[in-house]
Amino acid sequence: EEALKLFHQMHQESVNPNETTFVTILNACANLSSLEQGRQIHACIIKHGFVSNIFVGNTLIKMYAKCGRINNARQVLEKMPKRDVVSWTAMIAG
């Protein structure tokens, strides 16, 4: 929960997130099963142009799967321009 608070503070201070920021905050959402926060982060990912990043995409799959949203995870997987074994494993593990 602290990670989510810090992410919002970072946003309020106009500090732009990067790949590592998104992976970290998505993992926090997955661990908390915080679907609504995860969806908001997904919107930020799209806004900041990280949607085609394989590491961010893999973590989005993991977050949706851990929140019980396998259909959303599958949509992310299908829209990824490049998939790897981690992408598929995240789907399987979900």
N, CA, C and O atoms as a GROMACS GRO file, in nm:
protein
  376
    1GLU      N    1   0.082  -0.120   0.000
    1GLU     CA    2   0.000   0.000   0.000
    1GLU      C    3   0.086   0.126   0.000
    1GLU      O    4   0.051   0.227  -0.061
    2GLU      N    5   0.198   0.118   0.068
    2GLU     CA    6   0.291   0.233   0.070
    2GLU      C    7   0.341   0.263  -0.070
    2GLU      O    8   0.358   0.380  -0.108
    3ALA      N    9   0.366   0.158  -0.148
    3ALA     CA   10   0.413   0.177  -0.285
    3ALA      C   11   0.311   0.255  -0.367
    3ALA      O   12   0.348   0.342  -0.447
    4LEU      N   13   0.184   0.225  -0.349
    4LEU     CA   14   0.079   0.296  -0.422
    4LEU      C   15   0.073   0.443  -0.381
    4LEU      O   16   0.054   0.530  -0.466
    5LYS      N   17   0.088   0.470  -0.252
    5LYS     CA   18   0.089   0.608  -0.205
    5LYS      C   19   0.206   0.685  -0.265
    5LYS      O   20   0.191   0.799  -0.308
    6LEU      N   21   0.321   0.621  -0.266
    6LEU     CA   22   0.441   0.687  -0.322
    6LEU      C   23   0.427   0.710  -0.472
    6LEU      O   24   0.472   0.812  -0.524
    7PHE      N   25   0.364   0.616  -0.542
    7PHE     CA   26   0.342   0.634  -0.685
    7PHE      C   27   0.254   0.755  -0.710
    7PHE      O   28   0.281   0.835  -0.800
    8HIS      N   29   0.148   0.769  -0.631
    8HIS     CA   30   0.059   0.885  -0.646
    8HIS      C   31   0.132   1.015  -0.612
    8HIS      O   32   0.111   1.117  -0.678
    9GLN      N   33   0.216   1.012  -0.511
    9GLN     CA   34   0.294   1.130  -0.476
    9GLN      C   35   0.389   1.166  -0.590
    9GLN      O   36   0.404   1.284  -0.625
   10MET      N   37   0.452   1.067  -0.647
   10MET     CA   38   0.542   1.088  -0.761
   10MET      C   39   0.466   1.155  -0.876
   10MET      O   40   0.516   1.249  -0.938
   11HIS      N   41   0.346   1.106  -0.902
   11HIS     CA   42   0.263   1.162  -1.008
   11HIS      C   43   0.226   1.308  -0.978
   11HIS      O   44   0.230   1.394  -1.066
   12GLN      N   45   0.190   1.336  -0.853
   12GLN     CA   46   0.154   1.472  -0.813
   12GLN      C   47   0.271   1.568  -0.827
   12GLN      O   48   0.250   1.687  -0.851
   13GLU      N   49   0.392   1.518  -0.812
   13GLU     CA   50   0.511   1.602  -0.824
   13GLU      C   51   0.564   1.607  -0.967
   13GLU      O   52   0.675   1.655  -0.992
   14SER      N   53   0.483   1.557  -1.061
   14SER     CA   54   0.515   1.560  -1.204
   14SER      C   55   0.644   1.489  -1.241
   14SER      O   56   0.715   1.531  -1.333
   15VAL      N   57   0.674   1.381  -1.169
   15VAL     CA   58   0.789   1.297  -1.202
   15VAL      C   59   0.737   1.185  -1.291
   15VAL      O   60   0.648   1.109  -1.252
   16ASN      N   61   0.793   1.174  -1.411
   16ASN     CA   62   0.746   1.073  -1.505
   16ASN      C   63   0.799   0.935  -1.469
   16ASN      O   64   0.918   0.918  -1.445
   17PRO      N   65   0.710   0.836  -1.466
   17PRO     CA   66   0.752   0.699  -1.437
   17PRO      C   67   0.826   0.639  -1.556
   17PRO      O   68   0.811   0.684  -1.670
   18ASN      N   69   0.905   0.537  -1.528
   18ASN     CA   70   0.973   0.463  -1.634
   18ASN      C   71   0.935   0.316  -1.626
   18ASN      O   72   0.847   0.279  -1.548
   19GLU      N   73   1.000   0.234  -1.706
   19GLU     CA   74   0.970   0.091  -1.709
   19GLU      C   75   0.979   0.027  -1.571
   19GLU      O   76   0.892  -0.050  -1.532
   20THR      N   77   1.084   0.059  -1.498
   20THR     CA   78   1.104   0.001  -1.364
   20THR      C   79   0.994   0.044  -1.269
   20THR      O   80   0.947  -0.035  -1.188
   21THR      N   81   0.954   0.169  -1.278
   21THR     CA   82   0.845   0.219  -1.193
   21THR      C   83   0.717   0.140  -1.218
   21THR      O   84   0.652   0.095  -1.124
   22PHE      N   85   0.683   0.122  -1.346
   22PHE     CA   86   0.559   0.052  -1.379
   22PHE      C   87   0.564  -0.096  -1.337
   22PHE      O   88   0.466  -0.148  -1.284
   23VAL      N   89   0.676  -0.162  -1.358
   23VAL     CA   90   0.688  -0.301  -1.317
   23VAL      C   91   0.672  -0.313  -1.166
   23VAL      O   92   0.602  -0.402  -1.117
   24THR      N   93   0.735  -0.224  -1.093
   24THR     CA   94   0.729  -0.228  -0.947
   24THR      C   95   0.588  -0.202  -0.895
   24THR      O   96   0.539  -0.275  -0.809
   25ILE      N   97   0.522  -0.101  -0.948
   25ILE     CA   98   0.389  -0.066  -0.898
   25ILE      C   99   0.285  -0.170  -0.940
   25ILE      O  100   0.191  -0.197  -0.866
   26LEU      N  101   0.302  -0.229  -1.058
   26LEU     CA  102   0.210  -0.336  -1.099
   26LEU      C  103   0.227  -0.459  -1.010
   26LEU      O  104   0.128  -0.525  -0.977
   27ASN      N  105   0.350  -0.490  -0.972
   27ASN     CA  106   0.371  -0.601  -0.879
   27ASN      C  107   0.304  -0.574  -0.745
   27ASN      O  108   0.248  -0.664  -0.684
   28ALA      N  109   0.310  -0.449  -0.700
   28ALA     CA  110   0.242  -0.413  -0.575
   28ALA      C  111   0.091  -0.434  -0.589
   28ALA      O  112   0.027  -0.488  -0.499
   29CYS      N  113   0.035  -0.392  -0.702
   29CYS     CA  114  -0.109  -0.412  -0.726
   29CYS      C  115  -0.143  -0.561  -0.729
   29CYS      O  116  -0.244  -0.603  -0.673
   30ALA      N  117  -0.059  -0.640  -0.793
   30ALA     CA  118  -0.083  -0.785  -0.800
   30ALA      C  119  -0.079  -0.846  -0.661
   30ALA      O  120  -0.166  -0.927  -0.627
   31ASN      N  121   0.019  -0.810  -0.582
   31ASN     CA  122   0.032  -0.865  -0.446
   31ASN      C  123  -0.083  -0.827  -0.356
   31ASN      O  124  -0.119  -0.902  -0.266
   32LEU      N  125  -0.142  -0.709  -0.380
   32LEU     CA  126  -0.256  -0.662  -0.301
   32LEU      C  127  -0.390  -0.701  -0.363
   32LEU      O  128  -0.496  -0.675  -0.305
   33SER      N  129  -0.386  -0.764  -0.481
   33SER     CA  130  -0.508  -0.794  -0.559
   33SER      C  131  -0.590  -0.667  -0.578
   33SER      O  132  -0.713  -0.668  -0.567
   34SER      N  133  -0.521  -0.559  -0.607
   34SER     CA  134  -0.584  -0.428  -0.622
   34SER      C  135  -0.614  -0.401  -0.770
   34SER      O  136  -0.539  -0.330  -0.837
   35LEU      N  137  -0.724  -0.459  -0.818
   35LEU     CA  138  -0.760  -0.448  -0.959
   35LEU      C  139  -0.783  -0.304  -1.003
   35LEU      O  140  -0.732  -0.262  -1.107
   36GLU      N  141  -0.857  -0.228  -0.925
   36GLU     CA  142  -0.889  -0.090  -0.965
   36GLU      C  143  -0.762  -0.006  -0.978
   36GLU      O  144  -0.746   0.069  -1.074
   37GLN      N  145  -0.671  -0.020  -0.882
   37GLN     CA  146  -0.543   0.052  -0.891
   37GLN      C  147  -0.464   0.004  -1.013
   37GLN      O  148  -0.404   0.084  -1.084
   38GLY      N  149  -0.466  -0.126  -1.036
   38GLY     CA  150  -0.396  -0.182  -1.151
   38GLY      C  151  -0.450  -0.129  -1.283
   38GLY      O  152  -0.373  -0.103  -1.376
   39ARG      N  153  -0.579  -0.113  -1.291
   39ARG     CA  154  -0.640  -0.057  -1.413
   39ARG      C  155  -0.598   0.089  -1.433
   39ARG      O  156  -0.573   0.133  -1.545
   40GLN      N  157  -0.591   0.163  -1.324
   40GLN     CA  158  -0.546   0.302  -1.334
   40GLN      C  159  -0.401   0.309  -1.380
   40GLN      O  160  -0.365   0.394  -1.460
   41ILE      N  161  -0.318   0.218  -1.328
   41ILE     CA  162  -0.178   0.213  -1.370
   41ILE      C  163  -0.170   0.175  -1.517
   41ILE      O  164  -0.087   0.229  -1.590
   42HIS      N  165  -0.255   0.081  -1.560
   42HIS     CA  166  -0.258   0.042  -1.700
   42HIS      C  167  -0.286   0.163  -1.789
   42HIS      O  168  -0.224   0.179  -1.894
   43ALA      N  169  -0.379   0.248  -1.748
   43ALA     CA  170  -0.408   0.370  -1.823
   43ALA      C  171  -0.285   0.461  -1.829
   43ALA      O  172  -0.258   0.522  -1.933
   44CYS      N  173  -0.213   0.471  -1.720
   44CYS     CA  174  -0.089   0.552  -1.718
   44CYS      C  175   0.015   0.493  -1.812
   44CYS      O  176   0.088   0.566  -1.880
   45ILE      N  177   0.022   0.362  -1.816
   45ILE     CA  178   0.118   0.293  -1.905
   45ILE      C  179   0.088   0.328  -2.050
   45ILE      O  180   0.180   0.356  -2.128
   46ILE      N  181  -0.038   0.327  -2.086
   46ILE     CA  182  -0.079   0.364  -2.222
   46ILE      C  183  -0.042   0.510  -2.248
   46ILE      O  184   0.016   0.543  -2.352
   47LYS      N  185  -0.077   0.598  -2.154
   47LYS     CA  186  -0.051   0.741  -2.168
   47LYS      C  187   0.098   0.771  -2.187
   47LYS      O  188   0.134   0.859  -2.265
   48HIS      N  189   0.183   0.700  -2.115
   48HIS     CA  190   0.327   0.726  -2.119
   48HIS      C  191   0.401   0.644  -2.226
   48HIS      O  192   0.523   0.653  -2.237
   49GLY      N  193   0.328   0.564  -2.303
   49GLY     CA  194   0.387   0.494  -2.416
   49GLY      C  195   0.466   0.369  -2.384
   49GLY      O  196   0.556   0.331  -2.459
   50PHE      N  197   0.433   0.303  -2.272
   50PHE     CA  198   0.504   0.180  -2.234
   50PHE      C  199   0.425   0.054  -2.264
   50PHE      O  200   0.466  -0.055  -2.222
   51VAL      N  201   0.315   0.066  -2.334
   51VAL     CA  202   0.227  -0.048  -2.356
   51VAL      C  203   0.294  -0.158  -2.439
   51VAL      O  204   0.257  -0.275  -2.425
   52SER      N  205   0.389  -0.125  -2.524
   52SER     CA  206   0.455  -0.227  -2.606
   52SER      C  207   0.584  -0.279  -2.541
   52SER      O  208   0.652  -0.363  -2.600
   53ASN      N  209   0.617  -0.231  -2.422
   53ASN     CA  210   0.736  -0.278  -2.351
   53ASN      C  211   0.710  -0.418  -2.298
   53ASN      O  212   0.613  -0.439  -2.224
   54ILE      N  213   0.794  -0.513  -2.333
   54ILE     CA  214   0.770  -0.652  -2.296
   54ILE      C  215   0.771  -0.675  -2.145
   54ILE      O  216   0.693  -0.756  -2.095
   55PHE      N  217   0.858  -0.605  -2.072
   55PHE     CA  218   0.864  -0.623  -1.927
   55PHE      C  219   0.738  -0.569  -1.860
   55PHE      O  220   0.683  -0.632  -1.770
   56VAL      N  221   0.693  -0.454  -1.906
   56VAL     CA  222   0.569  -0.396  -1.853
   56VAL      C  223   0.450  -0.483  -1.891
   56VAL      O  224   0.363  -0.509  -1.809
   57GLY      N  225   0.447  -0.529  -2.016
   57GLY     CA  226   0.339  -0.616  -2.061
   57GLY      C  227   0.330  -0.745  -1.982
   57GLY      O  228   0.222  -0.788  -1.943
   58ASN      N  229   0.446  -0.806  -1.956
   58ASN     CA  230   0.448  -0.929  -1.877
   58ASN      C  231   0.394  -0.906  -1.737
   58ASN      O  232   0.324  -0.990  -1.682
   59THR      N  233   0.428  -0.791  -1.680
   59THR     CA  234   0.381  -0.761  -1.544
   59THR      C  235   0.232  -0.726  -1.545
   59THR      O  236   0.162  -0.756  -1.448
   60LEU      N  237   0.184  -0.664  -1.651
   60LEU     CA  238   0.039  -0.641  -1.664
   60LEU      C  239  -0.035  -0.774  -1.668
   60LEU      O  240  -0.138  -0.790  -1.602
   61ILE      N  241   0.017  -0.869  -1.744
   61ILE     CA  242  -0.045  -1.002  -1.750
   61ILE      C  243  -0.051  -1.062  -1.610
   61ILE      O  244  -0.154  -1.114  -1.567
   62LYS      N  245   0.061  -1.055  -1.539
   62LYS     CA  246   0.067  -1.110  -1.404
   62LYS      C  247  -0.034  -1.042  -1.312
   62LYS      O  248  -0.105  -1.109  -1.236
   63MET      N  249  -0.042  -0.910  -1.319
   63MET     CA  250  -0.133  -0.835  -1.232
   63MET      C  251  -0.278  -0.875  -1.258
   63MET      O  252  -0.352  -0.904  -1.164
   64TYR      N  253  -0.319  -0.877  -1.386
   64TYR     CA  254  -0.456  -0.914  -1.417
   64TYR      C  255  -0.485  -1.058  -1.376
   64TYR      O  256  -0.592  -1.087  -1.323
   65ALA      N  257  -0.391  -1.147  -1.401
   65ALA     CA  258  -0.411  -1.287  -1.365
   65ALA      C  259  -0.424  -1.304  -1.214
   65ALA      O  260  -0.511  -1.378  -1.167
   66LYS      N  261  -0.339  -1.237  -1.137
   66LYS     CA  262  -0.345  -1.248  -0.991
   66LYS      C  263  -0.472  -1.186  -0.934
   66LYS      O  264  -0.516  -1.222  -0.825
   67CYS      N  265  -0.530  -1.093  -1.009
   67CYS     CA  266  -0.655  -1.031  -0.965
   67CYS      C  267  -0.776  -1.109  -1.017
   67CYS      O  268  -0.890  -1.066  -1.001
   68GLY      N  269  -0.752  -1.225  -1.080
   68GLY     CA  270  -0.860  -1.309  -1.127
   68GLY      C  271  -0.922  -1.267  -1.259
   68GLY      O  272  -1.032  -1.311  -1.293
   69ARG      N  273  -0.854  -1.181  -1.332
   69ARG     CA  274  -0.906  -1.130  -1.459
   69ARG      C  275  -0.829  -1.190  -1.577
   69ARG      O  276  -0.755  -1.122  -1.647
   70ILE      N  277  -0.848  -1.319  -1.596
   70ILE     CA  278  -0.775  -1.392  -1.699
   70ILE      C  279  -0.806  -1.337  -1.839
   70ILE      O  280  -0.718  -1.334  -1.924
   71ASN      N  281  -0.930  -1.295  -1.862
   71ASN     CA  282  -0.964  -1.238  -1.993
   71ASN      C  283  -0.885  -1.111  -2.021
   71ASN      O  284  -0.837  -1.091  -2.133
   72ASN      N  285  -0.870  -1.025  -1.919
   72ASN     CA  286  -0.790  -0.904  -1.937
   72ASN      C  287  -0.643  -0.939  -1.960
   72ASN      O  288  -0.575  -0.878  -2.042
   73ALA      N  289  -0.595  -1.038  -1.886
   73ALA     CA  290  -0.456  -1.082  -1.903
   73ALA      C  291  -0.436  -1.134  -2.046
   73ALA      O  292  -0.335  -1.104  -2.109
   74ARG      N  293  -0.532  -1.209  -2.095
   74ARG     CA  294  -0.524  -1.264  -2.231
   74ARG      C  295  -0.525  -1.152  -2.335
   74ARG      O  296  -0.453  -1.160  -2.435
   75GLN      N  297  -0.605  -1.048  -2.313
   75GLN     CA  298  -0.609  -0.935  -2.405
   75GLN      C  299  -0.474  -0.866  -2.412
   75GLN      O  300  -0.427  -0.830  -2.520
   76VAL      N  301  -0.411  -0.847  -2.296
   76VAL     CA  302  -0.277  -0.786  -2.293
   76VAL      C  303  -0.180  -0.873  -2.372
   76VAL      O  304  -0.104  -0.823  -2.454
   77LEU      N  305  -0.184  -1.004  -2.347
   77LEU     CA  306  -0.095  -1.098  -2.417
   77LEU      C  307  -0.114  -1.088  -2.568
   77LEU      O  308  -0.016  -1.082  -2.643
   78GLU      N  309  -0.238  -1.088  -2.612
   78GLU     CA  310  -0.267  -1.086  -2.756
   78GLU      C  311  -0.226  -0.955  -2.822
   78GLU      O  312  -0.194  -0.954  -2.941
   79LYS      N  313  -0.226  -0.844  -2.748
   79LYS     CA  314  -0.189  -0.714  -2.804
   79LYS      C  315  -0.039  -0.687  -2.800
   79LYS      O  316   0.009  -0.591  -2.860
   80MET      N  317   0.036  -0.772  -2.729
   80MET     CA  318   0.180  -0.750  -2.719
   80MET      C  319   0.246  -0.775  -2.855
   80MET      O  320   0.222  -0.879  -2.916
   81PRO      N  321   0.328  -0.680  -2.902
   81PRO     CA  322   0.394  -0.701  -3.032
   81PRO      C  323   0.498  -0.813  -3.028
   81PRO      O  324   0.526  -0.875  -3.130
   82LYS      N  325   0.553  -0.839  -2.911
   82LYS     CA  326   0.650  -0.947  -2.894
   82LYS      C  327   0.619  -1.016  -2.762
   82LYS      O  328   0.597  -0.951  -2.660
   83ARG      N  329   0.618  -1.149  -2.765
   83ARG     CA  330   0.594  -1.229  -2.645
   83ARG      C  331   0.715  -1.318  -2.622
   83ARG      O  332   0.785  -1.355  -2.716
   84ASP      N  333   0.737  -1.353  -2.497
   84ASP     CA  334   0.845  -1.445  -2.466
   84ASP      C  335   0.794  -1.550  -2.368
   84ASP      O  336   0.675  -1.555  -2.337
   85VAL      N  337   0.884  -1.634  -2.320
   85VAL     CA  338   0.844  -1.742  -2.228
   85VAL      C  339   0.785  -1.684  -2.100
   85VAL      O  340   0.697  -1.746  -2.040
   86VAL      N  341   0.832  -1.568  -2.056
   86VAL     CA  342   0.777  -1.505  -1.936
   86VAL      C  343   0.632  -1.465  -1.959
   86VAL      O  344   0.549  -1.478  -1.870
   87SER      N  345   0.601  -1.416  -2.078
   87SER     CA  346   0.464  -1.377  -2.111
   87SER      C  347   0.370  -1.496  -2.096
   87SER      O  348   0.265  -1.487  -2.032
   88TRP      N  349   0.409  -1.607  -2.157
   88TRP     CA  350   0.326  -1.727  -2.152
   88TRP      C  351   0.321  -1.785  -2.012
   88TRP      O  352   0.215  -1.833  -1.969
   89THR      N  353   0.431  -1.782  -1.940
   89THR     CA  354   0.433  -1.835  -1.804
   89THR      C  355   0.343  -1.753  -1.712
   89THR      O  356   0.277  -1.808  -1.624
   90ALA      N  357   0.341  -1.622  -1.732
   90ALA     CA  358   0.253  -1.536  -1.651
   90ALA      C  359   0.107  -1.575  -1.673
   90ALA      O  360   0.028  -1.575  -1.579
   91MET      N  361   0.071  -1.607  -1.797
   91MET     CA  362  -0.066  -1.652  -1.825
   91MET      C  363  -0.094  -1.786  -1.760
   91MET      O  364  -0.199  -1.805  -1.698
   92ILE      N  365  -0.001  -1.878  -1.774
   92ILE     CA  366  -0.019  -2.012  -1.718
   92ILE      C  367  -0.031  -2.008  -1.566
   92ILE      O  368  -0.114  -2.077  -1.508
   93ALA      N  369   0.053  -1.927  -1.504
   93ALA     CA  370   0.056  -1.918  -1.357
   93ALA      C  371  -0.070  -1.851  -1.302
   93ALA      O  372  -0.110  -1.877  -1.189
   94GLY      N  373  -0.133  -1.766  -1.383
   94GLY     CA  374  -0.252  -1.694  -1.338
   94GLY      C  375  -0.367  -1.784  -1.317
   94GLY      O  376  -0.475  -1.739  -1.279
   0.00000   0.00000   0.00000
